[in-house]
Amino acid sequence: MHDIYDVIKRPIVTEKGSALKAEAGKVVFAVDRGAKKPDIKNAVEKLFDVTVTDVHTMVFRGKHKRVGKFAGRRANWKKAIVTLKEGTDLDVFGTMPGEAPPEATGG
């Protein structure tokens, strides 16, 4: 991969992913199908300024879908579970400019 912005496509936010982040310090991303583990590690470290200790990847095959008489297939995609160095936190959505961090609000 040439560009770190092409490697990481989007964060995957699910209940299971949130539990992984809270319990084990792991974050889940959808990544480019051609991305290798070192590419993913490098992209996450540069984009989010964190230390990555491990990367696990898995490829999901696209499902066959149909709408009425038209049949089609979803694209294959790759998921990466990135383990961060202990004590490191990664907020993939960040805070908006002018917005107080969540722990600073008294609500």
C-alpha positions as CSV (number, residue, x, y, z in Angstrom):
1,M,0.0,0.0,0.0
2,H,1.2,3.4,-0.8
3,D,-1.0,5.8,1.2
4,I,-2.1,5.3,4.8
5,Y,-5.4,6.9,4.0
6,D,-6.1,4.0,1.5
7,V,-5.4,1.3,4.1
8,I,-7.9,2.2,6.8
9,K,-11.4,2.5,5.4
10,R,-13.5,3.1,8.5
11,P,-13.8,2.0,12.1
12,I,-16.3,-0.8,12.9
13,V,-18.5,0.2,15.8
14,T,-20.4,-2.8,17.2
15,E,-21.2,-4.1,20.7
16,K,-18.6,-6.8,20.3
17,G,-16.0,-4.2,19.2
18,S,-16.9,-1.9,22.1
19,A,-16.4,-4.8,24.5
20,L,-13.0,-5.6,22.9
21,K,-11.9,-2.0,23.3
22,A,-13.0,-1.8,27.0
23,E,-11.7,-5.2,28.1
24,A,-8.6,-5.8,26.0
25,G,-7.6,-2.4,24.4
26,K,-8.4,-3.6,20.9
27,V,-9.9,-1.5,18.1
28,V,-11.6,-2.9,15.0
29,F,-11.3,-1.4,11.5
30,A,-12.5,-2.2,8.0
31,V,-9.3,-2.1,5.8
32,D,-8.3,-2.5,2.2
33,R,-8.4,-6.1,1.0
34,G,-4.8,-5.9,-0.3
35,A,-3.4,-4.4,3.0
36,K,-0.9,-6.5,4.9
37,K,-0.5,-6.5,8.6
38,P,2.6,-4.2,8.6
39,D,0.7,-1.8,6.4
40,I,-2.2,-1.7,8.8
41,K,0.1,-1.3,11.8
42,N,2.0,1.6,10.2
43,A,-1.3,3.3,9.1
44,V,-2.9,3.1,12.6
45,E,0.3,4.3,14.3
46,K,0.7,7.3,12.0
47,L,-3.0,8.3,11.7
48,F,-3.8,8.1,15.4
49,D,-0.4,8.6,17.1
50,V,-0.6,5.4,19.1
51,T,1.6,2.3,19.6
52,V,0.3,-0.9,18.0
53,T,1.5,-4.2,19.5
54,D,-0.5,-6.7,17.4
55,V,-2.7,-6.9,14.3
56,H,-5.2,-9.7,13.5
57,T,-6.9,-9.8,10.1
58,M,-9.8,-11.7,8.6
59,V,-11.4,-11.7,5.1
60,F,-15.2,-11.8,4.9
61,R,-16.7,-13.2,1.7
62,G,-19.5,-11.2,0.1
63,K,-23.1,-12.4,0.6
64,H,-25.4,-13.3,-2.3
65,K,-28.4,-10.9,-2.2
66,R,-31.4,-10.5,-4.4
67,V,-34.1,-7.8,-4.8
68,G,-37.1,-9.2,-6.6
69,K,-35.8,-10.9,-9.7
70,F,-32.4,-9.2,-9.7
71,A,-29.6,-11.2,-8.0
72,G,-26.3,-9.8,-7.0
73,R,-23.4,-10.2,-4.6
74,R,-21.8,-7.9,-2.0
75,A,-18.1,-7.2,-2.2
76,N,-15.6,-9.2,-0.2
77,W,-14.0,-7.1,2.7
78,K,-11.3,-7.3,5.2
79,K,-11.4,-6.6,8.9
80,A,-8.5,-5.9,11.2
81,I,-8.4,-6.1,15.0
82,V,-5.6,-3.9,16.2
83,T,-4.2,-4.4,19.7
84,L,-2.9,-1.2,21.3
85,K,-0.1,-0.8,23.8
86,E,-1.4,-1.2,27.4
87,G,-2.4,2.2,28.8
88,T,-3.1,3.7,25.3
89,D,-6.6,4.8,24.4
90,L,-7.8,5.5,20.9
91,D,-11.0,7.6,20.3
92,V,-11.6,7.0,16.6
93,F,-14.3,9.7,16.4
94,G,-12.5,12.3,18.5
95,T,-14.1,15.5,19.8
96,M,-15.5,18.3,17.7
97,P,-13.7,21.7,17.9
98,G,-15.0,23.7,20.8
99,E,-16.5,20.7,22.4
100,A,-15.4,19.6,25.9
101,P,-14.0,16.1,26.3
102,P,-16.6,13.6,27.7
103,E,-14.9,13.3,31.1
104,A,-14.9,17.1,31.6
105,T,-18.6,17.5,31.3
106,G,-20.5,17.2,34.6
107,G,-23.7,15.4,33.5
